[in-house]
Amino acid sequence: MTGRGHPTADGSSARLLSTLARQVRALRAHRKMTRKSLARSSGVSERYLAQLEKGQGNVSVVLLARIADALQVAVAELLRVREPYTAEEVVISDVLRDMSPESHKAVLRMLAEQFAVSPDARRRVALVGLRGSGKTSQGRKLAERLGIPFVQLGHEIELLAGMSTLEIFSLSGQSGYRRLEEKALMQLLREYDRCVLETGGGIVTDKNLLNTLLTTCFVVWLFARPEDHMQRLVAEGDVRPMQDSDDAMSSLRRILAEREEHYAKAHAAIDTSGKTVDECVDELLRLLPVGAQRMLAESASS
């Protein structure tokens, strides 16, 4: 019996059951499990599984959890509308499940470099890191070597706001600065299809901005020992760290520790401690994905 508020089997319920049936069949086949072995592993009757794989079994949440556990997937994966699992996906899932968290990070970096960054995105190189890491000096030199523009996001933000960074923070706070940062970044990405982009030290703490960088640029994290950061800031004329060197150094170490997990999502990283600008740029060039230098050079000459 059907009525108002009770969907028929021809509606969304039928589609959901069909999706579930398809996913269970595909996973069972890839794991080379008979229906009997799946019944034994899950504690769900073979007869009930047969109905489920025909799209006729309206399974409870508890039984669905047992089936998902036996098939070694999350419950949500059984209900997700998608193409059936391939054998490769099942193998990859098994390998990842047995890996350590550190191995997961290594795999993520490899996948990001090989697949996540599109060829067009590799025309842009974005440098991230704290002040004093060498973003300006190395960014200028890298752009010169590649024959492409060097762009400073901080400068673009100030032009957009019509005031200095200190004034922006004073008037609008961090949230106001982040809104301007996002707007300036999107403008630069529209304007430049190839460039070396120097970003602000805190851009990585904004998840949306970091994801934008990771999908539109080849992102390199420049870092150094806290002592080197401090020396470079002083050499650039910033005397504030010397006013209370102990507190400044403690604050610098704290910020580095807090942001490390965000910086580590970059496609590549360079320790600039004790290295000249040219040495760092040489290393930067070596870290660029295969063919990226040629692509950048060809783009610049076209």
KEKE-3310 file (N, C-alpha, C; in steps of 0.2 Angstrom, whole numbers, plus 5000, padded with zeros to 4 digits):
npx = (5004:5003:5005:5003:5018:5024:5036:5036:5042:5047:5054:5065:5070:5071:5081:5092:5093:5096:5109:5116:5115:5123:5136:5139:5139:5150:5161:5161:5164:5177:5184:5184:5175:5163:5145:5142:5153:5154:5142:5145:5156:5150:5139:5126:5112:5114:5103:5097:5107:5107:5094:5097:5108:5100:5094:5083:5082:5079:5089:5094:5102:5111:5114:5119:5131:5138:5140:5147:5159:5164:5167:5177:5176:5170:5153:5147:5153:5146:5134:5136:5133:5140:5152:5154:5166:5183:5195:5208:5205:5201:5213:5222:5215:5217:5231:5233:5226:5234:5246:5257:5254:5264:5268:5257:5257:5268:5264:5253:5260:5267:5256:5250:5260:5262:5249:5238:5242:5238:5244:5243:5243:5255:5262:5263:5272:5271:5277:5278:5279:5287:5290:5307:5311:5316:5308:5306:5319:5323:5312:5312:5324:5321:5311:5317:5326:5318:5311:5299:5285:5287:5278:5271:5260:5256:5259:5250:5238:5239:5238:5225:5218:5222:5230:5242:5248:5249:5239:5228:5226:5224:5212:5203:5206:5211:5202:5197:5208:5210:5199:5203:5214:5210:5203:5213:5221:5213:5212:5225:5227:5219:5224:5238:5244:5256:5269:5279:5275:5274:5269:5260:5265:5255:5245:5243:5236:5223:5211:5204:5211:5223:5220:5216:5228:5236:5229:5230:5243:5261:5266:5279:5287:5297:5309:5318:5330:5325:5334:5340:5330:5327:5339:5339:5327:5332:5342:5335:5331:5321:5319:5311:5312:5323:5321:5315:5323:5322:5308:5304:5310:5305:5291:5293:5297:5285:5276:5281:5280:5266:5261:5267:5261:5252:5260:5267:5259:5262:5268:5282:5297:5310:5324:5332:5342:5358:5362:5365:5357:5357:5360:5349:5339:5344:5341:5327:5323:5327:5317:5305:5291:5293:5296:5291:5299:5302:5290:5286:5296:5293:5281:5284:5291:5282)
npy = (4994:5011:5029:5046:5053:5041:5034:5025:5008:5011:5023:5033:5024:5012:5015:5017:5004:4997:5003:4998:4984:4983:4987:4978:4966:4969:4971:4959:4950:4955:4952:4939:4931:4919:4919:4912:4912:4926:4927:4919:4927:4939:4936:4937:4930:4918:4918:4930:4938:4935:4941:4954:4956:4956:4968:4968:4967:4975:4981:4982:4995:4989:4976:4980:4986:4975:4968:4977:4978:4965:4965:4974:4988:5005:5009:5019:5019:5008:5013:5024:5033:5028:5022:5004:4996:4994:4981:4986:4997:4991:4984:4994:5000:4990:4990:5003:5003:4995:5002:5013:5029:5038:5033:5035:5049:5050:5043:5052:5063:5059:5056:5068:5075:5068:5067:5075:5089:5098:5099:5112:5119:5117:5127:5138:5142:5141:5149:5145:5148:5154:5171:5176:5164:5164:5167:5178:5182:5170:5168:5178:5176:5163:5165:5174:5165:5156:5164:5170:5179:5187:5187:5195:5191:5198:5211:5213:5212:5224:5233:5231:5234:5247:5251:5248:5232:5231:5241:5236:5225:5231:5238:5229:5217:5199:5191:5200:5203:5190:5189:5198:5193:5181:5186:5194:5183:5175:5185:5186:5173:5172:5182:5178:5165:5159:5160:5165:5164:5173:5169:5174:5171:5165:5160:5146:5142:5144:5133:5133:5142:5136:5124:5129:5134:5122:5116:5124:5128:5123:5119:5125:5122:5133:5132:5135:5134:5140:5150:5155:5160:5171:5179:5182:5191:5201:5206:5210:5222:5222:5226:5222:5208:5209:5216:5209:5196:5183:5180:5182:5172:5161:5163:5161:5148:5142:5146:5140:5126:5125:5127:5118:5105:5110:5117:5106:5100:5104:5102:5100:5102:5113:5114:5129:5133:5138:5139:5146:5159:5155:5141:5136:5140:5132:5119:5120:5121:5108:5101:5103:5096:5083:5089:5101:5113:5114:5116:5128:5137:5136:5142:5154:5159:5159)
npz = (5000:4996:4999:5002:5006:5007:4998:4983:4977:4965:4965:4974:4983:4977:4968:4977:4983:4972:4969:4981:4979:4967:4971:4982:4975:4966:4974:4981:4971:4967:4978:4978:4984:4989:4990:5000:5008:5011:5019:5030:5035:5038:5046:5041:5033:5019:5010:5013:5008:4995:4991:4993:4984:4972:4973:4981:4994:5009:5019:5036:5046:5055:5050:5037:5041:5046:5034:5026:5034:5033:5019:5020:5019:5021:5027:5020:5008:5001:4998:4990:4975:4961:4949:4947:4958:4953:4950:4953:4961:4973:4977:4979:4990:4999:5001:5006:5018:5026:5028:5036:5045:5041:5029:5022:5020:5012:5000:4997:4994:4982:4974:4972:4966:4954:4948:4954:4951:4937:4920:4916:4928:4932:4926:4934:4949:4966:4980:4997:5015:5030:5034:5030:5025:5012:5001:4993:4988:4982:4974:4965:4958:4953:4944:4935:4930:4923:4915:4917:4924:4941:4955:4969:4981:4993:4989:4980:4987:4995:4985:4981:4992:4995:5005:5018:5024:5038:5041:5036:5044:5056:5054:5049:5054:5055:5048:5039:5031:5026:5017:5007:5003:4997:4986:4980:4976:4967:4957:4952:4948:4937:4929:4927:4918:4919:4931:4945:4961:4975:4991:5006:5023:5032:5023:5022:5032:5030:5024:5012:5004:5003:4997:4984:4980:4979:4968:4958:4956:4956:4971:4982:4998:5007:5019:5035:5048:5064:5069:5057:5050:5059:5058:5045:5044:5052:5044:5034:5038:5048:5064:5074:5080:5087:5098:5109:5110:5115:5117:5104:5097:5103:5100:5086:5084:5089:5080:5068:5072:5073:5061:5053:5048:5039:5029:5025:5016:5004:4987:4986:4995:5002:5012:5016:5024:5027:5014:4998:4988:4974:4975:4981:4971:4961:4966:4967:4954:4950:4957:4951:4942:4930:4914:4917:4917:4904:4898:4904:4899:4885:4886:4889:4879:4869)
capx = (5000:5006:5001:5006:5024:5027:5039:5035:5048:5050:5057:5072:5071:5073:5088:5096:5094:5100:5116:5118:5116:5128:5142:5140:5141:5156:5166:5162:5168:5184:5188:5184:5171:5156:5140:5142:5159:5152:5137:5149:5160:5146:5133:5120:5111:5115:5097:5096:5112:5104:5089:5101:5111:5095:5090:5076:5083:5079:5094:5094:5109:5116:5116:5123:5137:5141:5142:5153:5165:5166:5169:5182:5175:5165:5146:5145:5155:5141:5128:5138:5132:5147:5153:5156:5173:5188:5200:5213:5203:5201:5220:5224:5212:5220:5237:5233:5224:5240:5251:5257:5252:5270:5268:5251:5260:5273:5260:5250:5265:5268:5250:5249:5265:5261:5242:5234:5243:5237:5249:5242:5244:5263:5265:5264:5275:5269:5281:5275:5284:5287:5295:5314:5313:5319:5303:5307:5325:5323:5307:5314:5329:5318:5307:5322:5329:5313:5309:5292:5284:5287:5272:5270:5253:5256:5259:5243:5233:5239:5235:5218:5215:5224:5233:5247:5246:5247:5233:5222:5225:5222:5205:5198:5208:5213:5196:5196:5214:5209:5195:5206:5219:5207:5201:5219:5224:5209:5213:5231:5227:5215:5229:5244:5244:5262:5272:5282:5270:5276:5263:5261:5267:5249:5240:5242:5231:5216:5210:5201:5216:5228:5218:5217:5235:5238:5226:5232:5250:5265:5268:5285:5288:5304:5309:5325:5331:5323:5340:5341:5324:5328:5345:5337:5323:5336:5346:5331:5329:5316:5322:5307:5314:5329:5318:5315:5325:5320:5301:5303:5312:5300:5286:5294:5297:5278:5272:5283:5277:5258:5260:5271:5257:5249:5266:5269:5255:5265:5271:5289:5300:5317:5328:5336:5347:5365:5362:5365:5351:5358:5360:5342:5336:5346:5337:5320:5323:5327:5311:5299:5289:5296:5294:5288:5304:5302:5283:5287:5301:5290:5275:5287:5293:5276)
capy = (5000:5017:5034:5052:5053:5034:5033:5018:5005:5014:5029:5034:5018:5007:5017:5016:4997:4995:5005:4994:4978:4983:4988:4972:4961:4970:4970:4952:4947:4957:4949:4932:4928:4917:4922:4908:4914:4932:4925:4917:4932:4944:4934:4938:4923:4918:4919:4937:4941:4934:4946:4960:4957:4957:4974:4967:4967:4982:4979:4986:4998:4984:4971:4983:4987:4969:4967:4982:4975:4958:4967:4978:4995:5009:5008:5024:5017:5004:5017:5030:5032:5028:5016:4998:4995:4991:4977:4991:5001:4986:4982:5001:5001:4986:4992:5009:5001:4992:5007:5018:5036:5041:5030:5038:5055:5049:5042:5058:5068:5056:5056:5075:5077:5065:5067:5081:5095:5097:5102:5120:5122:5117:5134:5142:5140:5145:5148:5146:5148:5160:5177:5174:5158:5165:5167:5184:5182:5164:5168:5183:5172:5157:5168:5176:5159:5153:5169:5171:5185:5186:5191:5195:5191:5203:5218:5214:5213:5231:5237:5230:5237:5254:5253:5243:5226:5233:5245:5231:5221:5236:5240:5223:5210:5193:5189:5205:5202:5184:5190:5202:5188:5177:5190:5195:5177:5174:5189:5184:5167:5174:5186:5175:5157:5156:5165:5162:5167:5173:5170:5176:5165:5162:5157:5139:5140:5144:5127:5135:5145:5131:5120:5133:5134:5115:5114:5129:5129:5118:5123:5123:5125:5135:5133:5135:5134:5147:5155:5158:5165:5177:5182:5185:5196:5207:5208:5214:5228:5221:5226:5220:5202:5210:5220:5204:5190:5176:5179:5182:5165:5156:5163:5159:5141:5140:5146:5134:5120:5125:5127:5113:5101:5114:5118:5099:5098:5107:5097:5099:5106:5114:5117:5134:5134:5138:5138:5153:5159:5151:5134:5135:5140:5126:5114:5122:5118:5100:5098:5104:5090:5082:5093:5108:5118:5115:5119:5135:5140:5136:5146:5161:5161:5159)
capz = (5000:4995:5000:5003:5011:5007:4991:4980:4975:4958:4966:4976:4987:4972:4966:4983:4984:4966:4970:4986:4976:4963:4975:4985:4970:4963:4980:4983:4965:4967:4984:4976:4990:4987:4994:5007:5013:5014:5024:5036:5038:5040:5050:5037:5030:5012:5007:5013:5004:4988:4990:4993:4977:4967:4974:4984:5002:5012:5024:5042:5047:5059:5045:5032:5044:5046:5027:5025:5038:5030:5013:5021:5016:5025:5025:5015:5001:4998:4996:4986:4968:4957:4945:4951:4960:4949:4954:4955:4967:4979:4978:4982:4996:5004:5002:5010:5024:5029:5028:5042:5043:5038:5022:5019:5018:5006:4995:4995:4990:4976:4970:4971:4961:4947:4946:4956:4948:4930:4916:4916:4934:4933:4923:4940:4954:4971:4986:5004:5020:5034:5032:5031:5022:5006:4996:4989:4984:4977:4969:4959:4954:4949:4939:4930:4926:4919:4910:4918:4929:4948:4957:4976:4983:4998:4986:4976:4992:4997:4980:4981:4998:4995:5011:5019:5027:5045:5041:5034:5050:5061:5052:5047:5057:5051:5043:5033:5027:5022:5012:5002:5001:4992:4980:4976:4973:4961:4952:4950:4944:4931:4925:4925:4917:4921:4935:4951:4965:4982:4996:5013:5028:5035:5019:5022:5038:5027:5020:5005:5000:5002:4991:4978:4978:4977:4962:4952:4956:4959:4977:4986:5004:5009:5027:5037:5055:5067:5069:5050:5049:5063:5055:5038:5046:5054:5038:5029:5042:5053:5070:5080:5083:5092:5104:5114:5106:5118:5116:5097:5095:5106:5095:5079:5085:5090:5074:5064:5074:5072:5053:5049:5045:5033:5025:5023:5010:4997:4982:4987:5001:5002:5017:5013:5029:5025:5006:4994:4984:4968:4977:4982:4965:4957:4969:4965:4947:4950:4960:4947:4939:4924:4909:4919:4915:4896:4897:4906:4894:4879:4887:4890:4872:4864)
cpx = (5004:5002:5005:5012:5027:5030:5038:5042:5051:5053:5064:5074:5074:5080:5093:5098:5097:5107:5119:5120:5122:5135:5144:5142:5148:5162:5167:5166:5175:5188:5187:5180:5165:5151:5140:5147:5157:5147:5140:5153:5156:5140:5127:5118:5112:5109:5095:5101:5110:5099:5092:5104:5106:5092:5084:5076:5084:5083:5093:5101:5114:5118:5121:5130:5141:5144:5148:5159:5168:5169:5175:5182:5170:5158:5144:5147:5150:5135:5130:5137:5138:5147:5155:5164:5177:5192:5206:5212:5203:5208:5223:5222:5215:5227:5237:5231:5230:5246:5251:5255:5258:5270:5262:5253:5264:5269:5256:5254:5266:5262:5249:5254:5264:5254:5238:5235:5243:5243:5249:5244:5252:5266:5266:5267:5274:5274:5278:5280:5284:5291:5302:5316:5316:5315:5304:5313:5325:5318:5309:5319:5326:5314:5311:5325:5324:5310:5301:5291:5285:5282:5272:5263:5252:5255:5252:5238:5233:5237:5228:5214:5216:5227:5238:5244:5244:5241:5227:5221:5222:5214:5201:5200:5210:5208:5196:5202:5213:5205:5198:5211:5216:5205:5207:5222:5220:5211:5220:5231:5223:5220:5235:5243:5251:5266:5275:5278:5273:5270:5265:5262:5261:5244:5238:5237:5224:5215:5208:5207:5222:5226:5218:5224:5238:5235:5227:5239:5254:5268:5274:5286:5295:5304:5317:5325:5328:5328:5341:5336:5325:5334:5343:5332:5327:5340:5342:5328:5324:5319:5318:5309:5319:5327:5317:5316:5323:5313:5300:5305:5307:5293:5287:5294:5289:5275:5274:5280:5269:5257:5263:5266:5253:5255:5268:5265:5257:5268:5278:5291:5307:5319:5333:5342:5354:5367:5362:5359:5351:5357:5353:5338:5337:5341:5329:5319:5323:5321:5305:5298:5293:5293:5291:5293:5303:5295:5283:5291:5297:5284:5278:5289:5288:5273)
cpy = (5006:5023:5040:5051:5046:5033:5026:5015:5007:5020:5029:5028:5013:5009:5015:5008:4994:4997:5000:4987:4978:4983:4981:4967:4962:4969:4962:4948:4949:4953:4941:4928:4925:4920:4918:4910:4921:4931:4923:4922:4938:4942:4935:4932:4924:4920:4927:4941:4941:4939:4953:4962:4958:4964:4974:4967:4973:4981:4984:4989:4993:4979:4974:4984:4981:4967:4971:4980:4969:4960:4972:4985:4999:5008:5013:5022:5012:5007:5023:5028:5033:5022:5010:4998:4992:4986:4981:4995:4997:4985:4989:5002:4997:4988:4998:5007:4998:4996:5011:5025:5040:5039:5034:5045:5055:5047:5048:5063:5065:5057:5064:5078:5074:5066:5073:5087:5094:5101:5110:5122:5122:5123:5139:5139:5144:5144:5149:5145:5154:5165:5175:5168:5158:5166:5172:5183:5176:5165:5173:5179:5167:5160:5171:5170:5156:5157:5170:5176:5182:5190:5190:5196:5197:5210:5219:5215:5221:5235:5237:5234:5245:5256:5247:5237:5228:5237:5241:5227:5225:5238:5234:5217:5205:5191:5194:5204:5195:5185:5194:5197:5184:5180:5192:5189:5175:5178:5188:5178:5168:5178:5183:5167:5154:5162:5161:5167:5167:5174:5172:5170:5162:5159:5150:5137:5141:5138:5129:5138:5140:5126:5123:5133:5127:5113:5118:5130:5123:5122:5120:5126:5126:5135:5133:5135:5141:5152:5158:5162:5171:5182:5186:5191:5202:5210:5212:5221:5228:5220:5223:5213:5204:5214:5215:5197:5184:5175:5179:5175:5160:5156:5161:5151:5138:5140:5141:5128:5119:5124:5121:5108:5104:5114:5111:5096:5100:5101:5095:5104:5107:5117:5122:5136:5133:5137:5145:5153:5155:5144:5132:5135:5134:5120:5114:5119:5111:5097:5099:5098:5089:5085:5100:5113:5119:5118:5127:5139:5141:5141:5153:5164:5162:5166)
cpz = (5000:4997:5000:5008:5011:5000:4989:4978:4969:4959:4969:4980:4982:4969:4971:4983:4978:4966:4975:4983:4971:4966:4979:4980:4967:4968:4981:4977:4965:4973:4983:4982:4987:4991:5001:5011:5015:5019:5030:5039:5041:5045:5047:5033:5022:5008:5007:5008:4996:4986:4989:4986:4971:4968:4977:4992:5005:5019:5030:5042:5050:5054:5040:5035:5045:5039:5025:5028:5035:5023:5014:5018:5021:5022:5020:5008:4998:4996:4992:4979:4964:4953:4949:4953:4955:4953:4957:4961:4974:4981:4982:4989:5001:5006:5007:5017:5029:5030:5034:5040:5039:5030:5018:5016:5012:5000:4992:4991:4983:4971:4968:4965:4954:4944:4948:4953:4940:4926:4916:4922:4935:4929:4929:4946:4960:4977:4992:5009:5024:5032:5034:5028:5015:5000:4991:4985:4979:4972:4963:4955:4950:4943:4933:4926:4921:4914:4911:4923:4936:4951:4965:4978:4988:4995:4982:4981:4994:4991:4980:4986:4998:5001:5013:5023:5034:5045:5040:5041:5056:5060:5052:5051:5052:5046:5037:5028:5023:5016:5006:4999:4996:4986:4976:4972:4967:4956:4948:4945:4937:4926:4923:4924:4918:4925:4941:4956:4972:4987:5003:5018:5031:5030:5019:5028:5036:5022:5013:5001:4998:4997:4985:4975:4975:4970:4956:4951:4958:4965:4981:4992:5006:5016:5029:5045:5058:5067:5063:5049:5053:5060:5049:5039:5048:5049:5034:5032:5047:5060:5076:5083:5088:5098:5110:5111:5109:5116:5108:5095:5097:5101:5089:5079:5085:5084:5069:5066:5072:5065:5049:5045:5039:5027:5021:5017:5004:4993:4983:4992:5000:5009:5015:5018:5026:5018:5003:4990:4977:4969:4978:4976:4961:4960:4967:4958:4946:4953:4956:4943:4932:4918:4910:4916:4907:4895:4899:4901:4888:4880:4886:4883:4867:4864)
residu = (MET:THR:GLY:ARG:GLY:HIS:PRO:THR:ALA:ASP:GLY:SER:SER:ALA:ARG:LEU:LEU:SER:THR:LEU:ALA:ARG:GLN:VAL:ARG:ALA:LEU:ARG:ALA:HIS:ARG:LYS:MET:THR:ARG:LYS:SER:LEU:ALA:ARG:SER:SER:GLY:VAL:SER:GLU:ARG:TYR:LEU:ALA:GLN:LEU:GLU:LYS:GLY:GLN:GLY:ASN:VAL:SER:VAL:VAL:LEU:LEU:ALA:ARG:ILE:ALA:ASP:ALA:LEU:GLN:VAL:ALA:VAL:ALA:GLU:LEU:LEU:ARG:VAL:ARG:GLU:PRO:TYR:THR:ALA:GLU:GLU:VAL:VAL:ILE:SER:ASP:VAL:LEU:ARG:ASP:MET:SER:PRO:GLU:SER:HIS:LYS:ALA:VAL:LEU:ARG:MET:LEU:ALA:GLU:GLN:PHE:ALA:VAL:SER:PRO:ASP:ALA:ARG:ARG:ARG:VAL:ALA:LEU:VAL:GLY:LEU:ARG:GLY:SER:GLY:LYS:THR:SER:GLN:GLY:ARG:LYS:LEU:ALA:GLU:ARG:LEU:GLY:ILE:PRO:PHE:VAL:GLN:LEU:GLY:HIS:GLU:ILE:GLU:LEU:LEU:ALA:GLY:MET:SER:THR:LEU:GLU:ILE:PHE:SER:LEU:SER:GLY:GLN:SER:GLY:TYR:ARG:ARG:LEU:GLU:GLU:LYS:ALA:LEU:MET:GLN:LEU:LEU:ARG:GLU:TYR:ASP:ARG:CYS:VAL:LEU:GLU:THR:GLY:GLY:GLY:ILE:VAL:THR:ASP:LYS:ASN:LEU:LEU:ASN:THR:LEU:LEU:THR:THR:CYS:PHE:VAL:VAL:TRP:LEU:PHE:ALA:ARG:PRO:GLU:ASP:HIS:MET:GLN:ARG:LEU:VAL:ALA:GLU:GLY:ASP:VAL:ARG:PRO:MET:GLN:ASP:SER:ASP:ASP:ALA:MET:SER:SER:LEU:ARG:ARG:ILE:LEU:ALA:GLU:ARG:GLU:GLU:HIS:TYR:ALA:LYS:ALA:HIS:ALA:ALA:ILE:ASP:THR:SER:GLY:LYS:THR:VAL:ASP:GLU:CYS:VAL:ASP:GLU:LEU:LEU:ARG:LEU:LEU:PRO:VAL:GLY:ALA:GLN:ARG:MET:LEU:ALA:GLU:SER:ALA:SER:SER)
# end
